[in-house]
């Protein structure tokens, strides 16, 4: 087997593990609340700390891969992640578990930030859509199997097994990457391989403060001092980050990248796509459980429609992108996502299940068509010494979009459902079914509008910039590519 396919297999295995980690712990939150005798607002930190750390650190981790070698940083990530899982399985208190989840998240950030960069470096430009489509399919598989696997583990074992049983898989991912992935050439000479530490701190403060404010705004109150303070911190940190990066000889994120239209449009449309799509996983349980009376297992199977479409169709989408180079494939894909979300805004309490699944399938098909060429656009729009930054941009945009989308869907659902019912309730589930349907419809409509903005952004992406990177690389035996330094 040629090197590029071995490298793709190694990264895909790790991507599956990392993606599954985001969803598998969510299933255990009610169990953790009972085991530790803590409120839902307390145990949510077992997942929230992961989102904050990964979002805040991924761009810095991508730059570290550019500077010090992607294989080295990728392996370090898996070592830290696996150690964190092992320690989490022995946590005796919620605080210990949250601390170990933080350690895990540092490892996840180091790994996922460099995964797409390793794949992009291994494949020639003409095959990158197919390769990145395959990693997109693996993301779908991880999202789909995480809740299912987590539910099965909790049915037969304690919550500790969610972490302990995955330790051997983490070790296998690390060993596979060590054996297969070739070292990359660090960017620049030894004197220029210095991390911009002030920029990294400012970036982490910006992203984590903004994400925490968006995530907790509904629970703490959008006008509460804590939320307003977090937004102010994010704004001040962003100003400091821009100032630091504009003067740094080796910035974490080169501001010049945003002058490249393909990069800027690709990242922004990706974030807007997930801002819309994230509403599906949040809103479906309210509708299917509270209105239709389905069990949590049935809800999980219905919600799996979107990632199942990604798993089946993303590699085909990537291959079509490479072969035909249709300039507006990503635009068509995101338009289908918007159409599917807007169609979900028309559901009623009597909508049959096949009609709901069909609407979800449109969202999944659109995502599959969109993701491969959009990821290839982002990766092909940067020079070889910034592949880690581009790879990290994909993961960061996805996390930010998810957080904003969940906050938007939650705010619209609560506001519209409460107004429709004519009274407030401590839980949405305590409102009448008709009010819940009104709230869900309005939230899906807002998600569709968010994805529609991505359609507009995608129209301005221009041509994929393949030739520049192709010229900057030279082939190596086995089908890989190495930057020509």
N, C-alpha and C positions, 0 to 999 in steps of 0.2 A: 504494500500500500504506500502511495506517495506521501511525502511529509505533510503536505497541506491537509490531506484528509485525516491523518493521524492527529495533527494539531487541532483540527475542528472537533474531532471526537473527544479529545481531552478537555477542551474548553466547554463543549456542550455538556459533558458530564458534570463539570463544576457549575455551569450556569443553571442546570436543573436543580442541583442541591441548594444553591443560593436563592433561587426564586421560590422554591418550595419552603424555605425557611421563613419567608415573609408571611406565608399563609397558614403554615401548619400550627404555629403557636396561637393564632387567633382562636382556633377551635378550643384550645385549652383554657381560655380566660374564665369561663364560668367555673370550671374545675378548680382553678387557682384561687378564685374568690372564696370558694368553700374550704379548700385545704388550709389557706392562710387566714381565714376568717377576716377578710378585708373587703372593702367596697369595690364595686366595678371601676370607679374613678381611680382607685389605687392600683389595681392589677393591670389596668390598661397600659401602665408604664412598661410592662414586660414587652409590649410591641411598640409603644411610642418611642422608647429610648432607641430602638433599632432604626426606626425611620429617621429620627433626628441625627443619629450618628452617621448612618450611611449617606444621607443627603448632604450633610455638612462636610464629610471627608472624601467623597468619591472623586471630585475634581482634583483635590490635592494628591490623592492616591494615583490618579492617572498621570499627573505630572511627575510623580516619583518614579513611575514606570518608564517615562521618557528619559529621565535623568540617570537612573541607576540600573536600568535593565528590566524589561517587562517580566521575564521569567522569574527573576529574583523576587520582585515585589509580589507577583502572583503566588509563588510558593509560600512566601511569608504570610500572605493573607490566609491561605488554607491551613497553615500551621496554627495561626492564632485562632481561626474559626473553630478548628477541631478541638483545640485546648479549651476554648470557651464552652463548647457543647459538653465536654466531659465534666468540667467544673460545675456547669449549670445543673447537671443531673444529680449533683450532691448538695444543691442549695437547701439550706434549712429554714431560711426566712425569705420573704418577698424581696427585701432589700438585697440580699445576696444574689437572688435570681436576676434582678434587674442589673446588678453590677456585672454579672457574667454575660448577660445579654448585650451589654455595652461592649464587652471584650469581643464577643462573637461578631458584633457589627463592625468593629474596626477591621477584623479579618475579611468580612464580606466586602467592605468598601475596597480594600486592597485588591481583592480578586476580581470583582465584577468591573472595576474601573479599567482593567487591562485585558479582559477577555476578548472584546471585539477588536482591540488593537492587535492582539496576537493573531487572530483569525485574518484580519485585513493584511497584516504583514506577510502571512503565509500564502495568500491567494493572489493571483494576478488580477488586475482590475476587471477583466472581462468575466470573472467568476465570483466576484465579491457579493453580488446580489443573491446568488444561490447560497453562498456560505452564510451570509448574515440572515437570510431567510430561514436557514436551518436552525440557527441560534434563536430566532424568533419563535420557531415551532417548539423549541425546548422550553422557552419561557412559558408558552401556553401549557405545555405538559406539566411544568412545575406549579403553575397557578391552579391547574385543574386537580392535580393529585394531592396537593398539600392538605386541603381540608378533608379529603376522603381518607388519606393515610392517617392523619391526626385523629380522626374520629374512630378508626379501627384500633389504633394503639390505645386510646383512652377506654375503649370498650373492654379490652382484655388486660391492660396493665395500668399502672399509676402514671401520673403526669411526668415523672422522672424519665420514663422510657422514651418520651418524645425526643429527648436529647441523647440519652445513652445509646439507643439503638442506631442513631445516625453517626456515631463516632467512627465505626469501621468504614462507613461510606466516605466520610471525610478523609480518613487516612488513604483510602483507595484513590480518591480524587487527587490528593497531594502526590502520591507515588506515580500515578499515571502522568501527571503534568511534569514531574521531575524526569521521567524516562523519555517522554515524547517531545516536549516543547524545546525548541532551540533558543539559546540565549540571543537577545537582541543587542544591537550596538547602541550603547548609551549616547544621548544627544550631546554634541559638542565635545570639547576637550576636557580633561580633568579639572581645569581651573574654572570652567563654567558650570560644573555639575553641583551647584549649590541650590538647595531648596529655598524659596522665598518664604521664610517662616512668618514674618509679619503679614504678608499677603494671605498665607494659609490660615492664620488665626482670624483675620478680618473676614475671610470668606466663610469660615465655619460659623462665626458669630452671625453673619448676615443670613445664611441659609437656615441654620438651626432656630434662630429667634423668629424668623418669618414663618417657618414651618410649625413651630410650637404655637404661635399666635393663631394661625389658620386652623390648626387641629383642635385647639382648646377654646376657640372663640365662642362656640355655641354653648359649651358647658360652663365657662367662667363668665360669659357675658361680653359681647363685642365692645361695649363701652367701659368695661371694668378697668381699673388702674393697671392690673397685671397685663391685660391684652394690649392696651394702649402703650404701655411701657415696652413690651416686646416689639411692637411695630416701630416704635421710636428707636430702639436699639438696632433693629434690622436696617433702618434707614441710615443711621449714623455709621454703622459698620460698612454698609455698602459704599458710602461716600469715602470712608477711609480706604476701603479695598481698591476703589478706582484710582485714588491718589497714589497708593503704594504701587499698584501694578503699572501705572503709567511711567514710573521712575525706575522700576526694578530691571536689572539686566537679564534676569531669568524668571519672569513672572509665572505664577501658578497658572493663570489663564491669560494668554496674550490677547490684549484688547484688539489687536489688529485682526484677529480671527473674525470679529463681528463686522468687519468691512467686507468679508467674503459673503456675498448674498446667499449662496447655496448653504453655507454653514448656518447662518442666522435664521433663514427660513426653515431649514430642516429641524433645528432645535426647537424653535418656537411652535411650529406646527405639531411636533411630537408632544410637547407639553400640553397644547390645547386639545389634542386627540385624547390623551389620558385624562384630562380634566372632564371631558364629556363621558368617556367610557367608564370611568371609575364609579359613576352613578349607578351602573347596572348592579354591581355586587352589593352596594349599600341599600338600594331601594327594593330589590326583589324580595328579600325576606319580609319587609313590612307588608308588601302586597300579597305574596303567596301564603305567608303564615297567618297574618291577622285577618285578611279579607277572604282568601280562598280556603284557609284551614289546612294547608299542607304541612307535613312534618319537616323537620330540619334536614333530614336525609333527602327528601323529595326536592326541597329547595336547592340543595347542593347539586343534585343531578341536573336540574333545569338550568342553574347558573353556569354549569360546565359547558353549555352550548357554545359560548364565546371562545374560551380557550381551546375547545375541541376543534373549532373551525381554524384557529391559529395553528394548531398542531398538524392538521391535515393539509392545509393550503399554503402556509408560509413558504415551504421549500419550492413549491410550484410557482408561486408569485416571484420569488427571487430568481428562479431560472428564466421565467418570462422576461423579467427586467433585464437580465444580462443578454438574452438572445435578441430581443426586439427593441430595447432601449426606448420604449414609449415614454415621451417626455412628461406626460400628465398621468402616469399610472398612480403615483402617490395621491394626486388630487382626486382621481376617481375613487380611490380607496377611502379617503377621509370623507368624501361626499356620501358614500354608502353608509359610513358610520353615523354621520349626521342624520341621514334618512332613517336609519334603523332606530335611533334614539327618538326622533320626532314621531315615528310610528308608535313607539311605546307610550308616547304622551296621549295616545288615543284609546288606551285600554279602559275597560270598565270592569265592574265587579263580575260581569257575566262573560267576559272574554274567554273563549275556550283555550285550553293549554296548548294545542298545536299552533294556534295563532300567535301565542306569546313566544313559543320556541322559534317560529318562523321569523319574528321580529328580531329576536336575539341572534339568529343565524345571520341576518343581514349585517348586524354590528360586527360579528366575528369575521365574516367574509371581507367586509370593508377593511377591518384591521389587518387582515392577512395581506390584502392587496397593497395597503399603505406602508406597512412597516419595512419590508425588505428594500424597496427602492429609496425610501426616506433615510434609512440607516446607511445605505451605500452612498447616498448623496453627502451625508455628514462626514463619513469616513474618507471619501474621495476629495473633500474640499479643503483638506489640511495637508501641510507638508509632512513627510515621514517622521520628523522629530517631534510632531505634535499628535501622533496617533493615539497616545495614551489620553491626552486631553480630550480628543474627539470621542473616544470610547467612553470616557467618564461622563461626557456631556449627554450621551444617550441615556445612561442610567439616572443622572441627576434630573434631566428634563422629565423622565418618566415619574420619578418620585415627587417632584414638585407638582406636576399635573395631577397625580393621584390625590395629593393632599388638598389642593385647591378644589378639585372636583368634589371630593367628599364633603368639604366644608360648605360648598355651594349647595349641593343636594340636600344636606342636613338642614341648612338654614331655610331653604325654600319649602321643604317638606313640613317642617314645624310651623312656619309662619302661615302657610296656606291651609294646612289641616286644622290648625287652631282657629283661624278666621272662619273657615267653613263650618266648624262645629259650634262656634259662638261662645266657646269657653276654653280655658286652658286646662291642661292635664299634666301630671308629673311625667307621664310616658305617652308617647304617640299611640301605643297599643291600647290605651284606655279611651281613645276617641272613637266615635262611630265609624263604621266601615266606609260610609259615603264620604266622610271627611278625609279619611286616610287615602282613599282613591283620588280625591281632588288634589291632595298634597303630592302624591306620587306622580300624578299626571303633570302637575306644574314643575316638579323637580326634573322629570325626564325632558320636558320642554326646554328648561334652562340648560340642561346638559347638551341637548341638540343644538342650541344656539352657540354654546361654547365650541362645539365641533365645527359649526358653520364658519366661525372665525378662522379655524384651521384651514378650511377650504380656501378662503380668501388669501390667507398667507401663502398657501401652497402654490397658488397660481403665479406667484412672483419668484419662484425658486430658480428659474433659469435652467440651463443645461448642466448635467452632472459633470463635474470636473475630474475626468479620469486621466486625461493625457498628461497633466502636470505631474501627478504622482507617479505615473508610469515612467516618465522621463527621469524622475529622481531616484528610481530604484533599478537595481540590476538583478537578474535572475540568479538563483543558486540551484545546485542539483537537488532533485526531488520535488520541484515544483514550487518552492517557497520563494520569497523575495526578501532582500536585505537592503536597507538604506545604503545608498552609495556615498559614504563619508570618505 
